[in-house]
Amino acid sequence: MHLSGVVSSGLGRAHVFMSQTHYQNQFKDILGSGAWPGTLNVDLYGDNLSNYRGLRVLAGLEEGEGIEGAVPIRIQGFERSGRSFGGATAFKAEISRGGDDWVPCAILIPDLTRHTRTAEVISSSFLREALPCEDGDEVTIRLI
């Protein structure tokens, strides 16, 4: 399955969650090493939204048909110093700008998210440099 969308800026808060050791240890199992402390937001459109909705179904956030062949990987939440850090679901993937070079990544769908049209992508690399890309650039994500 492929998802195409446009890179956009987020709120700049993902680093607070992404830098947590508890999450980083789980990301190593998915990415092979820790994740860059941030996400790349990809705004989806058209038919891509129905595919993304299928991933959200597998993550338990919506009802309906999941995407056949997509393998959800559970990221466990935790509590530290009275603060709760929620869980998430990840899907192993690769991302490209232009379709030639693919960078390993994962689509991360937090349990508590307002994003229904935006895929949050994590990687061991800083994707804005690795692809490279900037706001407004089209990228393609393919599940592996």
Residue pairs with C-beta under 8 A, 6 or more apart in sequence:
1 51
1 67
1 69
1 70
1 142
1 143
2 51
2 140
2 141
2 142
2 143
3 42
3 44
3 48
3 51
3 52
3 107
3 119
3 140
3 141
3 142
4 44
4 45
4 48
4 138
4 139
4 140
4 141
5 42
5 43
5 44
5 45
5 48
5 118
5 119
5 138
5 139
5 141
6 42
6 43
6 45
6 135
6 136
6 137
6 138
6 139
7 40
7 41
7 42
7 43
7 128
7 133
7 134
7 135
7 136
7 137
7 138
7 139
8 41
8 42
8 43
8 118
8 135
8 136
9 41
9 135
10 39
10 41
10 118
10 120
14 37
14 38
14 39
14 120
15 37
15 38
17 23
17 85
17 110
18 24
18 35
18 36
18 37
18 38
18 39
18 122
19 37
20 78
20 80
20 85
22 76
22 78
22 80
22 85
23 35
23 75
23 85
24 34
24 35
26 75
26 76
27 34
27 35
27 75
27 90
27 106
27 122
28 34
29 73
30 73
30 90
30 92
30 106
31 104
31 105
31 106
31 122
31 123
31 124
32 104
32 124
33 124
34 124
35 122
35 123
35 124
36 122
36 123
36 124
36 125
36 126
36 127
38 126
39 108
39 120
39 121
39 122
40 95
40 105
40 120
40 121
40 122
40 123
40 127
40 128
40 133
40 139
41 115
41 118
41 119
41 120
41 121
42 118
42 119
42 120
42 121
42 139
42 141
43 117
43 118
44 52
44 117
44 118
44 119
45 117
49 117
51 67
52 117
52 119
53 62
53 64
53 116
54 64
54 65
54 66
54 67
54 70
55 66
55 67
55 70
55 72
55 89
55 91
55 107
55 109
56 62
56 109
56 116
57 63
57 64
57 65
57 66
57 67
58 66
58 67
58 70
58 72
58 89
58 91
59 72
59 88
59 89
59 109
59 111
60 89
60 111
61 109
61 111
61 113
67 143
69 143
70 91
70 143
71 91
71 92
72 89
72 90
72 91
73 89
73 90
73 91
73 92
73 106
74 87
74 89
75 87
75 88
75 89
75 90
75 108
76 87
77 84
77 85
77 86
77 87
77 88
77 111
78 84
78 85
79 85
86 110
86 111
86 112
87 110
87 111
88 108
88 109
88 110
88 111
89 108
89 109
89 111
90 106
90 107
90 108
90 109
90 122
91 106
91 107
91 109
91 143
92 104
92 106
92 143
92 144
93 104
93 105
93 106
93 107
93 121
93 141
93 142
93 143
93 144
94 102
94 103
94 104
94 105
94 141
94 142
94 144
95 102
95 103
95 105
95 121
95 123
95 127
95 131
95 139
95 140
95 141
95 142
96 102
96 103
96 131
96 139
96 140
96 142
97 131
97 132
97 133
97 137
97 138
97 139
97 140
99 140
101 131
102 142
103 123
103 125
103 127
103 130
103 131
104 123
104 124
105 121
105 122
105 123
105 127
105 141
106 121
106 122
106 123
107 119
107 120
107 121
107 141
107 143
108 120
108 121
108 122
109 120
110 120
113 120
119 141
121 127
121 141
123 130
127 133
128 134
131 137
131 139
133 139
